[in-house]
Amino acid sequence: MTVTRRAALLGGLALALAGCGDSYRGPERQITIASGEPGGFYLAFAEVLAAELTRAEPRLHCTALRTEASVENVERVRDGTADLGLALADIAQSALTGGSPFGKPVPLQAVGRVYENYLQLVVRAEDRLTDLRSLAGRPISVGASRSGAAQLGERVFAGIDVPITALHLPLGDAVAALRDKRIDAFLWSGGIPTPALAELNRTTPLALIPLTSVLPQLRKAYGPLYEQVQVPAGAYRGVGSLPTIGVANLLVCSPALPTDVAAAVVRVLVGRAAELVPAQAVGTQFLDVRTLIGTQPVPLHPGAADTYRALHG
């Protein structure tokens, strides 16, 4: 099915949902969503999704787990310590093929493509650092060790042969280190705006470095998972519009996830899309029901696929 046809079919999902009487009919159970770090978009979105899922399907008691993000989330889904997880498409691809850091293939499926992730290379505005090469030799946090940002950060800097002193700091520690001038930059992969960055920007004016100069190399080496996206002007106070690298954010699961649970999650993603936007991102990000089934390279869970078909008729 082409992307265009998919978009057309899914464009009517919200209307079709109103006439769908199905609901979760299984036993009461606890559902966990492996998400991300405090101050980041993953955790904020997972908390909103958990609340909406519990409200819509009272027999499902859903909670969001704090994690280091994509890599840990895939590991938790694999190990059965989470039912659902948020993961960047490139990390999911590595998991499916057994690439680094997983070592052997992970049998992942997806419930939906939820948001676009923006790779953000954050520096202090006063330092006037304007491109990747200006960071040569500097201490930089490339993300928590089990995050998608860390994996992509290694690919970015390897692609341009810029030597840096790479640290693996969680978001909160990276924010504090940049503020206190113990590092000169940090890499973060998340929604726009990211709450922790917006808060830091109130006291330490920030700038973002454009990253699209390495996009051709990334696409040549890893395929079309990476695309150019635009950080909108004003997403962070004082920061103008600029291009960066975007990666799809997927809601993944194990093939063992019960069909009725997958179906219940799909109904909430489609029917409550307008409510599934964390407060800090209203106006800059939204959940587009037309692209929910675009989970490549991860196949849709059969329960999710059947529900999407049922909703669009």
C-alpha positions as CSV (number, residue, x, y, z in Angstrom):
1,M,0.0,0.0,0.0
2,T,1.4,3.4,-0.9
3,V,1.9,6.2,1.6
4,T,-0.6,8.3,-0.4
5,R,-3.2,5.6,-0.3
6,R,-2.5,5.0,3.4
7,A,-3.0,8.7,4.2
8,A,-6.3,8.7,2.3
9,L,-7.6,5.7,4.1
10,L,-6.5,6.9,7.5
11,G,-7.9,10.3,6.9
12,G,-11.3,9.0,7.8
13,L,-10.3,7.0,10.8
14,A,-11.5,9.5,13.4
15,L,-15.0,9.6,11.8
16,A,-15.1,5.9,11.5
17,L,-14.2,5.5,15.2
18,A,-17.4,7.1,16.3
19,G,-19.4,4.3,14.8
20,C,-17.1,1.5,16.2
21,G,-18.6,-0.1,19.2
22,D,-15.6,-2.4,20.0
23,S,-13.8,-2.0,23.3
24,Y,-11.3,-3.9,25.4
25,R,-13.1,-7.1,26.6
26,G,-10.2,-8.9,28.3
27,P,-9.5,-9.3,32.0
28,E,-8.2,-6.3,34.0
29,R,-4.5,-5.9,33.6
30,Q,-1.6,-3.5,34.2
31,I,-0.1,-2.0,31.0
32,T,3.4,-0.4,31.2
33,I,4.9,2.0,28.6
34,A,8.7,2.3,28.7
35,S,9.2,6.0,27.9
36,G,12.1,8.3,28.7
37,E,13.8,10.7,31.0
38,P,12.2,13.4,33.2
39,G,12.1,16.7,31.3
40,G,11.9,15.0,28.0
41,F,9.1,14.6,25.4
42,Y,9.0,10.7,25.6
43,L,8.0,10.6,29.2
44,A,5.5,13.5,28.9
45,F,3.8,11.8,25.9
46,A,3.8,8.4,27.6
47,E,2.1,9.9,30.7
48,V,-0.6,11.5,28.6
49,L,-1.1,8.3,26.6
50,A,-1.3,6.2,29.8
51,A,-3.9,8.5,31.3
52,E,-6.0,8.5,28.1
53,L,-5.8,4.7,27.7
54,T,-6.8,4.2,31.4
55,R,-9.7,6.6,31.0
56,A,-11.0,5.1,27.7
57,E,-10.5,1.5,28.8
58,P,-11.0,1.3,32.6
59,R,-10.0,-2.4,32.7
60,L,-6.5,-1.4,31.5
61,H,-4.5,0.3,34.2
62,C,-1.7,2.0,32.3
63,T,1.5,3.6,33.6
64,A,4.6,5.2,32.1
65,L,8.0,4.0,33.1
66,R,11.0,6.3,33.3
67,T,13.9,5.0,31.3
68,E,17.0,6.2,29.3
69,A,14.8,6.0,26.2
70,S,15.0,4.0,22.9
71,V,17.6,1.3,23.6
72,E,16.4,0.6,27.1
73,N,12.8,0.6,25.9
74,V,13.4,-2.0,23.3
75,E,15.3,-4.1,25.8
76,R,12.4,-3.9,28.3
77,V,9.9,-4.9,25.6
78,R,12.2,-7.8,24.6
79,D,12.6,-8.9,28.2
80,G,8.9,-8.6,29.1
81,T,9.4,-5.8,31.7
82,A,7.3,-3.4,29.6
83,D,4.3,-4.0,27.3
84,L,4.9,-1.0,25.1
85,G,7.9,1.1,24.4
86,L,8.8,4.3,22.5
87,A,11.7,3.9,20.1
88,L,13.3,5.7,17.3
89,A,13.0,4.0,13.9
90,D,16.7,3.6,13.5
91,I,17.0,1.9,16.9
92,A,14.1,-0.3,16.0
93,Q,15.8,-1.2,12.8
94,S,19.0,-2.2,14.6
95,A,17.0,-4.3,17.0
96,L,15.2,-6.2,14.1
97,T,18.5,-6.9,12.4
98,G,20.5,-7.7,15.6
99,G,22.8,-4.7,15.0
100,S,24.6,-2.7,17.7
101,P,23.9,-2.5,20.6
102,F,21.6,-5.5,20.6
103,G,23.8,-8.3,19.4
104,K,21.0,-10.5,18.1
105,P,17.6,-9.8,16.4
106,V,14.8,-8.6,18.6
107,P,11.3,-9.7,17.4
108,L,9.6,-6.3,17.5
109,Q,6.2,-5.2,16.2
110,A,4.6,-1.8,16.3
111,V,1.2,-0.3,17.3
112,G,1.8,3.0,15.6
113,R,4.1,5.8,14.4
114,V,3.4,8.5,16.9
115,Y,5.7,11.5,16.5
116,E,8.7,13.0,14.6
117,N,11.8,13.2,16.7
118,Y,14.1,16.1,16.3
119,L,17.9,15.7,16.9
120,Q,18.9,18.8,18.8
121,L,22.6,19.8,19.3
122,V,22.4,22.3,22.1
123,V,25.1,24.9,23.0
124,R,25.2,28.1,25.0
125,A,24.4,31.1,22.9
126,E,27.2,33.2,24.4
127,D,29.8,30.7,23.0
128,R,28.9,31.5,19.4
129,L,29.4,27.9,18.2
130,T,27.8,27.7,14.8
131,D,28.7,24.3,13.2
132,L,29.8,20.8,14.0
133,R,33.5,21.5,13.2
134,S,33.6,24.3,15.8
135,L,33.1,21.6,18.4
136,A,36.4,19.8,17.7
137,G,38.2,18.8,20.9
138,R,35.4,20.0,23.2
139,P,33.6,17.9,25.9
140,I,30.1,17.0,24.6
141,S,27.4,14.8,26.0
142,V,26.0,12.6,23.2
143,G,23.2,11.3,25.3
144,A,22.5,8.7,27.9
145,S,24.2,5.4,27.1
146,R,20.9,3.5,26.4
147,S,19.3,6.3,24.4
148,G,18.7,6.7,20.7
149,A,20.5,10.0,20.8
150,A,23.7,8.3,21.8
151,Q,23.5,5.9,18.9
152,L,22.7,8.6,16.4
153,G,25.3,11.0,17.9
154,E,28.0,8.4,17.3
155,R,26.9,8.2,13.7
156,V,26.8,11.9,13.2
157,F,30.3,12.6,14.6
158,A,31.9,9.6,12.9
159,G,30.4,10.8,9.6
160,I,32.3,14.0,9.7
161,D,35.5,12.9,11.5
162,V,35.3,15.6,14.2
163,P,37.1,14.4,17.3
164,I,35.3,15.2,20.5
165,T,35.5,14.2,24.2
166,A,32.2,12.2,24.3
167,L,30.3,11.8,27.5
168,H,27.1,9.8,28.1
169,L,25.0,11.9,30.5
170,P,21.3,11.6,31.2
171,L,19.3,14.7,30.2
172,G,19.2,16.2,33.7
173,D,22.9,15.9,34.2
174,A,23.6,17.2,30.7
175,V,21.5,20.3,31.3
176,A,23.3,21.0,34.6
177,A,26.7,20.4,33.0
178,L,26.0,22.8,30.1
179,R,24.7,25.4,32.5
180,D,27.8,25.1,34.8
181,K,30.2,25.1,31.8
182,R,31.5,21.6,32.4
183,I,30.6,20.7,28.9
184,D,30.2,22.8,25.7
185,A,27.3,21.0,24.1
186,F,24.9,18.2,24.4
187,L,22.9,16.1,21.9
188,W,19.3,15.4,22.6
189,S,16.7,13.6,20.5
190,G,13.1,14.5,21.4
191,G,10.1,16.5,20.6
192,I,9.9,20.3,20.1
193,P,10.0,22.0,22.5
194,T,11.6,19.7,25.1
195,P,10.6,20.9,28.5
196,A,14.0,20.6,30.1
197,L,15.6,22.6,27.3
198,A,12.9,25.3,27.5
199,E,13.5,25.6,31.2
200,L,17.3,25.9,30.9
201,N,16.8,28.5,28.2
202,R,15.2,30.8,30.8
203,T,18.4,31.3,32.7
204,T,21.1,30.2,30.2
205,P,20.3,31.4,26.6
206,L,20.7,28.5,24.2
207,A,21.4,28.0,20.5
208,L,21.1,25.0,18.3
209,I,23.6,23.9,15.7
210,P,22.2,22.8,12.3
211,L,22.9,19.1,11.6
212,T,21.8,18.5,8.1
213,S,25.3,18.7,6.6
214,V,25.7,15.1,7.6
215,L,22.3,13.9,6.4
216,P,23.5,12.7,3.0
217,Q,26.2,10.5,4.6
218,L,23.6,9.1,7.1
219,R,21.1,8.3,4.4
220,K,23.8,6.6,2.3
221,A,24.9,4.5,5.1
222,Y,21.6,3.7,6.9
223,G,18.9,4.3,4.4
224,P,15.9,6.8,4.3
225,L,15.1,6.6,8.1
226,Y,16.7,10.0,8.5
227,E,15.1,13.1,7.0
228,Q,15.5,16.8,7.1
229,V,13.0,18.6,9.5
230,Q,12.7,22.2,10.5
231,V,12.8,23.4,14.1
232,P,10.2,26.1,14.0
233,A,11.2,29.7,15.0
234,G,10.3,30.5,18.6
235,A,10.1,26.8,19.7
236,Y,12.7,28.0,22.2
237,R,12.8,31.7,23.1
238,G,15.5,33.5,21.0
239,V,16.2,30.5,18.7
240,G,15.2,31.0,15.1
241,S,14.1,28.4,12.6
242,L,16.8,26.0,11.5
243,P,17.1,22.6,9.8
244,T,18.0,19.4,11.7
245,I,17.7,15.6,11.4
246,G,14.3,14.0,12.0
247,V,13.6,10.3,12.9
248,A,10.2,8.7,13.3
249,N,9.2,7.7,16.8
250,L,7.4,4.4,17.0
251,L,5.3,2.8,19.7
252,V,6.6,-0.8,19.7
253,C,5.7,-4.0,21.4
254,S,6.4,-7.7,21.5
255,P,4.5,-10.1,19.2
256,A,3.2,-11.6,22.4
257,L,1.1,-8.5,23.2
258,P,-2.5,-9.6,23.4
259,T,-4.6,-8.7,20.3
260,D,-7.3,-6.9,22.3
261,V,-4.7,-4.8,24.1
262,A,-3.1,-3.7,20.8
263,A,-6.6,-2.9,19.5
264,A,-7.4,-0.8,22.5
265,V,-4.3,1.2,22.2
266,V,-5.0,1.9,18.5
267,R,-8.5,3.1,19.3
268,V,-7.1,5.6,21.8
269,L,-4.3,6.8,19.3
270,V,-7.0,7.4,16.7
271,G,-9.9,8.6,18.7
272,R,-8.0,10.8,21.2
273,A,-5.2,12.1,18.9
274,A,-6.0,15.7,19.8
275,E,-5.6,15.0,23.5
276,L,-2.3,13.1,23.1
277,V,-0.1,16.2,22.9
278,P,1.8,17.2,26.1
279,A,0.9,20.7,27.1
280,Q,4.3,22.1,26.4
281,A,4.2,20.9,22.8
282,V,0.7,22.2,21.8
283,G,1.1,24.3,18.6
284,T,4.4,22.8,17.6
285,Q,3.7,19.1,17.5
286,F,0.6,16.9,16.9
287,L,-0.4,13.3,16.4
288,D,-1.3,12.8,12.8
289,V,-3.7,9.9,12.4
290,R,-2.9,9.7,8.7
291,T,0.7,8.5,9.4
292,L,0.0,6.1,12.3
293,I,0.5,3.0,10.2
294,G,3.8,4.2,8.7
295,T,5.9,2.1,11.1
296,Q,8.5,0.9,8.6
297,P,10.8,-0.9,9.1
298,V,8.8,-2.5,12.0
299,P,5.7,-4.5,11.0
300,L,2.4,-3.7,12.6
301,H,1.1,-5.9,15.3
302,P,-1.8,-8.0,13.8
303,G,-4.2,-6.6,16.4
304,A,-3.2,-3.1,15.5
305,A,-3.4,-3.8,11.8
306,D,-6.9,-5.3,12.0
307,T,-8.1,-2.4,14.1
308,Y,-6.9,0.2,11.6
309,R,-8.6,-1.8,8.8
310,A,-11.9,-2.0,10.9
311,L,-11.8,1.7,11.6
312,H,-11.4,2.9,8.0
313,G,-13.9,0.3,6.7
